[in-house]
Amino acid sequence: MQEDNQIPVNYETSAMSRIIKFKKPSASEKFKGKGLCREGFHKWIIDKRSIFNVKQGRLVTIHRCKRCSKTRTTAI
């Protein structure tokens, strides 16, 4: 028998349809590309947005590491 008060289940958004990774990521997967950054050898690229510092009256350049996304700033 089928009951009329059952709620239809949307399987695309239900919690059971999500796939969960049970495997623990290996060390090489976890720190891929960050080994040099841990030792201080970052790969700095210039962020294209220019920022003007009002207090100092200087143009500030933002450098961002390509591998680990760490930032540093220099004033010209």
Secondary structure, DSSP 4 states (H G I P E B T S, - for coil): ---TTPPPP-TTTSGGGS----SPPPHHHHTTT-HHHHTT---EEE-S--EEETTTTEEEEEEEETTT--EEEEE-
